[in-house]
Amino acid sequence: MISSAREAELRTFAGLCLEARRTATPLTAFPAGVEPVSFEEACFAQDTMAAALEPKGSVPARAWKIGAPASDATPAFGPMIAAWIVPGGSVYAGQRIRLRGLEAEVAFKLGKALPPRSTPYTRAEIIDAIESCHPVIEELEAALPVPSQAPKFTMVGDLQMHGGFVYGQAVANWQQIDFTKERVTLAIEGKIEVDRVASNSAGTDLLRLLIYLANEGAARTGGLEKGSWITTGSWTGNSFATAGQSVKVEFATVGKVSVKFA
């Protein structure tokens, strides 16, 4: 349980992160005592930032990122921002685009709502709720100059480096895809930087993550709305582009998606 005094400190942290991101001016230090020191505090900071960027009722459906460090590890999740979601082929521009981090991912869009309930949703019910499956690029940004060097919960609290989401065309018959054999490449300016197979750190049972989000995650999310995007972790680790560069991700079966930086 976070005290009201501690919530005020975490709101200060969130506000500083938002301003640093807005102005693309990385924070080299925070005031003493405001950085998150637990996963619970980091989630509070994430949700505070998301609420500032998406006031209640301003978007029809929330978007979420979820992943895990291993196939048997407890997943962690956080919000994505609707205004930062764009279709493949878009150009990312604006002052807030500084880091230009890149992750190749597989995402799902819900065609049915999954509201909180006392009985856990089954795998079959989750599959039935999925409208489509897509190749995506998660674009990474941060209030921190070098996020990988920051304390863990500081980085997690800063929206876990989320900065944008680029989705490709839906893939047909996604339920028949063998993700244990799925190959992905990530290319910057036509040069392949990453080439991997079955490389998601959370494992290749992507539905495990959606089941967790719909059930254990409901207390935080308030349930999943129809139209929600859910992306399921990086297959390529972190790569970084620079201004003016084009990026292309191509999965063997899931498909391809691209983005360009202004």
N, C-alpha and C positions, 0 to 999 in steps of 0.2 A: 504494500500500500504506500503510495507516494503522498507525503504531507502537502498541505496547501503552500507552505513556505518553499518546499522543494519544487513544486510545480511552477512557482513564479521564477525560480532560478532556471529551470529548464525552458520556460518560455523565453527568457532572455537569450539563452543559447540558440533557440530556434530562430528568433528574430535576427540575431547576428548572422546566422547561416543564410537566411533569406536575403539579407542585404548584400552579403558577400557574393552570393550567386547572381543577384540582379545586376550588380555592377561589375562582375567578373574581377573582383578585387579579393584575392584569397586572404584568409585570416591566418596570420602567423602565430597568434596567441589569443586565448579567451580570458575574460576576467576570472579570477580565482573562484572555484566552486560551482561554476555553471555547467560544466561538461557532464554528460551522462556517465554514470559509473556502473550501470547494470543494464541488462537487456530490457527490463521493464522501463527504465528511464529512457533508454534509446527509443523504444516504441512510442513513448509519450511525446518525445521530441519530434519524431517522424509525423505523428498524427497532428501535432500542433502546426508544423510546416504545411502539411497537406490541407488542413482546415483554412489556413491563411490564403493558400493558392486556389482553393476550391471551396468557397463559402457554402454552407449547407443549402442543398437544393439547387446549386448552380450547374450540376452535371446530372444527366439521367442515370448514369451507372459509374461506379467507381472501378478503377483498374488496380490490379495487384501484381507484384512480383513475388515469387516464392522459390526457394531453393534449399539446398542442404549440402554440407561439406562431404557427405558420404551417403551411400545408398541406404544405410541403416540408421542414419542420424536423424534427429528430430528436425523437421523443416523450420525455417524462419521466413517471415514474409513482411512486406511493407507496401505502402501505397505508391501508385504511379499517378501522374498528373494528366488529366484529360487534355489540357491545352497543348501538351507536349507530344501527343500521339498523332502521327502523320502516316500517310500511305507511302509505299515504296516509290522511289524516284523523286521524292521531295528534296528540297534544299533546306538545310538547317542554317538559319542566319539569326543575327541578333546579338546584342551585347553579352547576354548570359552564356553564350556558347564559347567556352574557353578550353576545357580539357579535351573534348572530342574523343572520349574513350569509347570502345566498341566491344560488344559481346554478341555472338551469334546464338540465337535461342529459338525455341519452339514455343509458340503460344496458342492458347485456345480462347474462343469467344463463346460465351454462353447464350443459348437461345431460350433458356428458361431460367427463372429465378430459383434460388436455393435459400429460402429464408431460414432463420434459426428454428430448430425444433429439438424435442427431447430425444427422439430416436435418430441415431446416426444415419446419414445417407450412405447407401451402398455404392459399390463400384458401378453397378448397372444403372443406378439412378443418376450418377455423375455423367456417365457416357450419354444417357438419354438427354441430359441438359445441355450438352455441348453442341453448338451450332456448327462450328468450323475450327480447323486447325491451320496454322500459318507459320511460315518462316519469318523471323523478326530479327531486327537489330535493336538491342538496348543501348542507347547512347548514355555515356557516363559523364556526369559533371559533379562538382563538389565545391564547397566553401573553403576547402583546405588546399594548400599548394601542392602537397604530395599525399593524397589520402592513405596510401599504403604505409606511410610512416607515422600516421596519427594513431592515438590510442584507439583500440577496437571499438569501444562504444561511442566514441566521438564520431568515427566514420559511419557507424550504423545509424546513429541519431541524425546525421546529415543526409536523410533519405537514402542511406546505404548507397550513395553515389549515383542515385537515379537522376538522369537528366533528359531522357527522351526515349521514344518507342516508335520504331518504324516497322510497319507490317507489310508483308507481301500477300500475294493472292492465296486464297484458301486451296488446300490440297484435297483432292477427291479421295474417298475411301481411306481416310487416315487410320481407321481402326485396323487395317491390314498391314500397316507399316511395322517392320521389325526394327525397332529403335536400337536393338543390340548390334545391328550391322550398319546403322545410318552413318554416312560420312558427310563431313562438312568442310568447306574451305572458306576462308575470309581473305579477300584481296583488297589492297589499297593501291589505287592508281594502276590497276591491272596486274600488280605483283602479288602472288599468293604469299601471305604472311603466316597463315595457320592452315594445316591440313590434318584433320583428326577423324577418328571413328569411335562412336559410342563413348564420347568424352565428357558428357555432363557429369559434374562431380556428385550430383544428387542421384545418379544412376539413370537407367533408361526406362524405368517404370514411372513415366511422367504422371500418370493418373494418381499415383500415391500422393503426390503433392496437392492435387486438386481435392482429393478426398479429405486430406488434413485441413485444407483451407476452409472447406465447406462445413466441417464438423468442429474440430478443436479451435479453428480460427474464428468461429462465428461470434464469440463473445466480444472480440475486438472489431470485426468487420461489420457486425449487425446483419450478417447474411450477405449473400451475393445476388446482385440484381441481374435481370435479363439484360444482355448487352455488355456485361462485364468482360474485360480482357484479363487474362491470367497468363503470365509468362513464367517459364519453368526452369530458369537457370542457364548459366553459360556453358556452351559446348567448346568454346575457344579461349577461355581465360580472358584477360584484358589486353587489347591492342589499342594503339592511339594513332589518330590521324592528325593532320595539320590543316590550317585554313586553305580552302580551295581544292582539297583532295576529294576524290570519289571513292566510295567503299561498296563492295559487292560481297554478299554472303550467298553461298549456294550449298544447299543440302541435296544429297543424291536423290531423295524421294520427296521430301517435304517441299522443295522448291527453292526459289531464289528471291532476294530482296536487295535493294540498293538505296544509297543515300549519298548526297553531295553536301559538302560544307562550303558555305559562302566564303 
